[in-house]
């Protein structure tokens, strides 16, 4: 086992999740590299020190450059606002330090393209933070599709729906300004990433993006509330996705249905420890979707628990992500999803926004 100094930028929602993951991943997965919580950065010295004490870091700073340039910080996790991603990542990559950056990768498609170029120039391990696709159930779904269990895929339907802004009286905040903070910047990337992982590249999109509540107490809303998108995958599969932060009643509606010539798969993150599988090979009298509870036989489940059906949770997805990042560093070889994969998601988002504006199909390869 070899220690590796971890620096995390941002101590809020995702900063805490990554800090907890790095503290736990060595024990859960017996990784070759064992994280040492070296330094955490926040917007003020007071908040940085508060996070340091809470999460167990050795040091704290309010200067991201001090963290990135510190010789004891050997790998970087970026969990700060999108508009800061590019500058921090480029500085770390130039120093040869591996970077795990939260999605979306940069505040624009131009920024994410620059980040991909910087990573390729540096030849350093890089990863984009898509965690939901890492559940044992979704990893198992990917395997079922790859193994041909449901035959040739003909249809994909995905959604990422939540209701944290369903109430029109909820006040305007930073979330209601800037496209990167809207539904297409915040929620859509997760399901688009899932579609790419499960089905493959997307060639064309036709989208409709809308702001349902154009004003809220405290100000105007300058980004989108929900969107729908038809898509055509490179392999010919037809698909549809829906994204919303105003989907009343939905708390974590990251869900998908996949239809094949021999069967079908259903998954819903609100029941993340189960997958529904339909097989045409079953007798007609008993044929139907059957619920499969995840357990030690499924990817990345056993290190957490030996009991089938006992389940994993949201934080465990981040721990799996940390494991993948550490393995990539140890093997000096990128693991999916890289910065390029994050940029591919941004390209599809850009194409969808252009489609909504022009009311026409858009070729993703043009972005």
C-alpha angles and dihedrals in degrees: 000000000000127000119233124193112234125203119193123194111207127029103205130092098326095026089061092045092053092044092053090045094052091048092052107033097083093055094042099047102019089232122196089230114056115203120235110200095230107163141354127199128206136166096268134028090241096054092042091054091047091054091045092058094042097049101032103248120160094226142010136208141175092211114083091197091059090054096045093047096044110114092217091059104083102167131030133217115193113206099154130112115300096250090064097050100087100051094045095045094048091051093050094045091050087058091051094249120146114243133208107189126189118237139292092057100228129332095280143018089257091056094047090050089053091049091052090050091049091050092049092048092050095044089217129145111267133177137181117223107245105146107163094070088059097071112120088243095054092043087053090049090055089052093048090053094045091049091052094241092144094035122230111354113239104169140025128190120181138170141180106196131167134160105216089121099034091109108082089206093061105116126253113260138162086290091067096055129070126025092252089064096046127092093274091052099037111032107014095065092065095056093039087054089050091051091051091048096047103036109013139242121353118227104182139019138189113192143177116201122188143179106217098184106038095181132032133180104291101026154330122312111236100182139055132284101193143355142186125209135189114202142184117212122219090248091057098258115146118226149175132198134188127195127187144161090187098057098130111225097015115114103169104000098170096146140149142183123202123192123200137175092257103031148329142249132214128188135174123186090215084070095032098163095064138064126192117222129188120193126190088206091075119099113270092242093058101026114129144102112305125200115236115196114211119244143149091309091066127080118284094351103105097063088063101042142354094211119094112228094017088109143207128251143214095280090053090061089059090048090053088050090051090051091053091049093050092046090052091052093046092049094039088229129111121248124205129301100045128172087272090057089050090050091050088058090050090051091056091048090051091049091049093051090048090049092052091050095047098034089227143106113273129207107231091206088067090066 
